[in-house]
Amino acid sequence: MMESLPSGLTFGKKKAREGEKGRDRPLLKQLAANPDKLFSGAFRQQYGALCFRYKKSEAEIEILLVTTRESGRWILPKGWPMKGKTPHRAAALEAWQEAGVRGKVRRKPVGHYTYLKLFDNGEVAPCIVDLFQIEVRESRDDFKEKGQRILAWVSPDEAARRVREIELKSLLVGFTPQ
């Protein structure tokens, strides 16, 4: 049953590039060939930024989405733990590097979601992403990954439509700033 699989699966074929083994096969076929990759029980931790801003009326919000550098699919800024940084500070740094935004960061996660991370070498790892709310107060055009990503400010409903991960969709539709 597809409902029992973790969210974030890519079902179509990815264009294979030189030296990338396994990337020309759909992710499900890769997992079927190596089920231990999925069911090893070791989830990798990531921290994400749920960046939002109030619209002029302040009764509605917009959520910031960015595209991935590889496939161009819509995601929230996220990354791996960073030595010397608390989880909420790591999420804030990812938002700055990936989208050029800063703001008031909530120290406690507002939720989490899981997905399967496909690495450049063809390896797959289940990941859990703790999401930290950031009320954006500054936006800059000169950020580290400018030109590598597309940014979009959209309604929570539109954000949920654009992302692939089922758990993330639920979080976005029901998101209320705390």
C-alpha positions in Angstrom: 0.0 0.0 0.0 1.4 3.4 -0.9 -0.1 5.1 2.1 2.2 3.2 4.4 5.3 4.4 2.7 7.1 7.5 4.1 6.3 10.8 2.3 8.7 12.5 -0.1 9.1 9.7 -2.6 10.0 10.5 -6.2 8.1 8.2 -8.5 9.3 9.3 -11.9 12.7 8.7 -13.4 15.4 11.2 -12.8 17.8 12.1 -15.6 21.0 10.3 -14.9 24.2 12.3 -15.0 27.7 10.9 -15.5 29.0 8.9 -12.6 25.7 8.7 -10.7 24.8 5.1 -10.2 21.2 4.3 -9.6 19.8 7.7 -10.3 18.3 6.6 -13.6 15.9 4.2 -11.8 12.8 5.3 -10.0 13.3 5.7 -6.2 10.8 2.8 -5.4 12.9 0.4 -7.5 16.0 1.4 -5.7 14.4 0.9 -2.4 13.0 -2.5 -3.4 16.5 -3.6 -4.4 17.9 -2.4 -1.0 15.1 -2.4 1.6 17.7 -2.2 4.5 18.3 1.4 3.4 14.7 2.3 4.4 14.1 0.1 7.3 17.4 0.2 9.2 15.7 2.2 11.9 18.1 5.1 11.8 16.4 8.4 10.9 18.8 11.3 10.2 17.9 14.6 11.8 17.4 17.8 9.9 16.2 21.3 10.9 13.9 23.3 8.8 12.6 26.9 8.8 8.9 27.6 8.4 9.2 31.2 7.3 6.1 33.4 7.2 5.1 37.0 7.0 1.9 38.8 7.6 0.1 40.3 4.6 -0.9 44.0 4.8 -4.1 43.2 6.6 -2.2 41.2 9.2 -5.2 38.8 9.3 -3.5 36.5 6.7 -0.1 35.1 6.3 2.2 34.0 3.5 4.7 31.2 3.7 8.1 31.1 2.0 8.9 28.2 -0.2 12.2 27.6 -2.1 13.1 25.2 -4.8 15.7 22.5 -4.5 18.9 23.0 -6.4 18.7 19.6 -8.1 15.2 18.9 -9.1 13.5 22.2 -8.7 10.7 20.9 -6.4 9.2 23.1 -3.7 10.4 22.7 -0.1 11.0 24.7 3.0 14.6 25.8 3.8 16.3 23.0 5.8 19.6 21.4 6.5 21.7 19.3 8.8 22.7 19.9 12.4 25.6 22.4 12.8 28.3 22.1 15.3 28.0 24.9 17.9 24.5 25.9 16.8 21.2 25.1 18.5 18.5 23.5 16.3 16.5 26.8 16.0 19.7 28.7 15.1 20.6 26.1 12.5 17.2 26.4 10.9 17.5 30.2 10.9 20.9 30.0 9.2 19.5 27.7 6.5 16.7 30.3 5.9 19.4 33.0 5.5 21.6 31.0 3.2 18.9 29.5 1.0 16.4 32.4 0.9 18.1 35.6 2.3 15.5 36.0 5.1 15.9 36.7 8.8 13.4 37.3 11.6 12.1 36.2 15.0 12.8 32.5 15.5 10.7 30.4 17.8 13.0 28.2 20.0 10.7 25.2 20.1 9.7 23.3 17.0 6.2 23.9 15.6 6.1 20.4 14.1 8.1 17.8 12.2 7.8 15.7 9.1 9.6 12.7 7.5 10.9 12.2 4.0 13.4 10.1 2.1 16.6 11.9 1.2 18.2 10.8 -2.1 21.9 11.5 -2.0 24.1 12.2 -5.1 25.7 8.8 -4.8 22.3 7.0 -5.1 22.0 6.3 -1.3 18.7 6.8 0.3 18.1 7.7 4.0 14.9 8.4 6.0 15.1 11.9 7.6 13.0 13.7 10.2 12.8 17.4 9.9 12.0 19.5 13.0 10.4 22.8 11.9 11.1 26.1 13.6 8.8 29.1 12.9 10.5 32.3 11.7 8.5 35.5 11.4 10.4 37.2 8.6 11.4 40.8 9.3 14.3 41.2 6.8 14.7 40.0 3.3 17.9 40.5 1.3 18.8 39.9 -2.4 22.4 39.0 -1.7 22.4 35.6 -0.1 24.6 32.5 -0.5 22.4 30.4 -2.7 21.0 33.2 -4.8 20.6 32.0 -8.4 20.4 28.4 -7.3 16.9 28.5 -6.0 13.5 30.1 -6.8 11.6 31.7 -3.9 7.9 32.1 -3.6 5.6 33.7 -1.0 2.3 31.9 -1.1 -0.8 31.2 1.1 -0.6 28.2 3.4 -3.0 26.3 1.1 -0.9 27.0 -1.9 2.3 26.0 0.0 0.6 22.7 0.8 -0.3 22.1 -2.8 3.3 22.7 -4.0 5.2 20.5 -1.5 5.3 16.7 -2.0 5.6 15.4 1.6 2.2 14.5 3.0 3.0 15.3 6.6 4.4 18.7 5.6 1.2 19.4 3.6 -0.8 18.9 6.8 1.4 21.1 8.8 1.2 23.9 6.3 -2.6 23.8 5.9 -3.0 23.9 9.6 -0.2 26.4 10.4 -1.1 29.2 12.8 1.8 31.4 14.0 2.6 30.9 17.7 
